[in-house]
């Protein structure tokens, strides 16, 4: 059973930075798609960034390109989301998610990601 634990959320002012971490346990780390998703109150959960574990392929939502960076530490089995130049519209619960990689892209929808963390809140205030 895959377990994902997110840490690193918090409150920050506009223009600030946060780094989220997602520790993976309970499965082989490499060969999976790892994604960061977020959900704001009253809105649908959306994909923010993805990475192929053990590889270099990444993807980003247009709204975060150039501000957010997804990365990984294979030895620590941890995926990170560095968030810079934060905006109020980045306020949301952020979730780490995983799915087995079967080829193609990791840019899959919410329903295709099987394993989810408990979420960590990010609040950006002006």
Helices and strands as residue ranges (DSSP letters): E 3-7, E 10-13, E 18-25, E 32-39, E 46-52, E 58-60, E 68-73, E 78-83, G 88-90, E 92-100, G 110-112, E 115-116, E 120-125
